[in-house]
Amino acid sequence: MSQLSLPPHRSSSRPATTTATAQPAVRVVVRSTLRSTTLSPSNRRRAQELVWSWVSAKWPRLVVSQIDRGRSQFECSIPGVQLAVQSSSDGTAWTLAVAHSERDGARTWMTRALVAEDGDADVMGLQTSCTDLPFAPLVVAPPRLLGLWVERLQLEDGGLAVLGEPREVSDDDQLDAFCKHVMSERRTLPIIALANSPHSRFYGVDPRGLAEAVRGMAHVAYLSPHVSGEVAQRLGPDFGLVYGAARVYAPHFSPNAVQQDHPLLKDPKPAGVARDADPGAFRRMLCRRICAMSVEGTPELRHVS
């Protein structure tokens, strides 16, 4: 997989020496690990085929035969794109790595997908990195591959299914389940909780559109006024909900947690700007924050050997 090796991470604690051969630093921008309790070779093959579907849709010219897909090691390329596949010696772990350059050649992106058996579950992992160029704008969003895994595989997190749609919380039983999930030590994905006022259906962001945007990265729940006021009583006064804002409960939450680790995020539009001036701005901000949290809170993908 030497063709796909990118420049190593470079510490930001000291300025890098500028030389003619200096390589740009690499920045991890998205990282996700998902679990499926189906645990079977056919389930892992399905996950791998979804990776190939994502590759084919994104780079139609990168056609790979079924014979090549079945090899334990394989590399191929087209102009601007390089791909490599590797399987472990026992066949329980498989990775596909693809690197591609932006059209202007300024930045290189690399995505690595992992499908592996891990004890009592099958694991699907994804990591996206890019060359860190301060002079070039960076637009970060979860790769569509995560959505394919969420749609086509039975994934769970902390005892609940990983979905591409929001969960409604409007009665006491649903509130009990919501709080239990927030407090679960088994949960590895953030929960974005939205609330509306008694006089409006406005949550600050469309719950369904947000859930689709962050599928595979976070859960989304929208709470009715009937129950949203009780959240602070159950989870602590520093972790309640605010109408039109988004509370993000990171994994390993407890009422004694540091408040900034489970932030309350508000629409970035300045006061006086119409709500519909840019209806997607808040969703994009939340996506960027969730991507940043994924890098901070998810371990590095393991390497196949």
C-alpha angles and dihedrals in degrees: 000000000000092000090065099047111124128199112286123255112276123210115247093207092093132026115264117244110250113228136154090257098041113136120217116249120254122235125200108221105170132027128168136166118193129186132215119191090200087091106185139125090246091053091052091047088053090052090050092050089053089055089053090048089054091049093048093049093048097042109023091177090060094084114174123188123231089247092056091045089058095054120108090227127023138159132185139155147192125194107301096003132082126183134188134178128196133178128196119252092252093045095238096112131047132177135189119194124188128182124190137173125230115250092257090047093234099121135028121212126201127190123187121193122195128195115182147149110249115181108283097004145041112247128212115192133182133186127179122193134173139188107271107236113169093196094055122073114247121214113188126190134153111272117251089241089077089057091052091053092047093048099044106031132060102244128174137188124189092347096309130097118258105238140181092224134066126260119234117225110191109133138046095263092052090046090053090052092046094052091045090054093047089053096043114122088204093063114105102172126073121251118224109205121196130189136190131204122253089253101047142043090215113123097174089255134031105266094210095048091047093049090052092048095052100035110145089019104063145356119245125210129177118202127204121230088251092070108015093082091060094059094084090051092053102036101030135278092269093057106052128124131260124205112258094010133096124237112202115204108197120205118281092037121173133165087251093056125122108269096225090058089065102038132194106226125198135196108280094217111117120248112278095028112123116255092235095048090100109356093181097054096089092046091051091049091051091048091053091049093049091049090051091049090050091059093047096046107033121078121238115275112261119249122244116240 
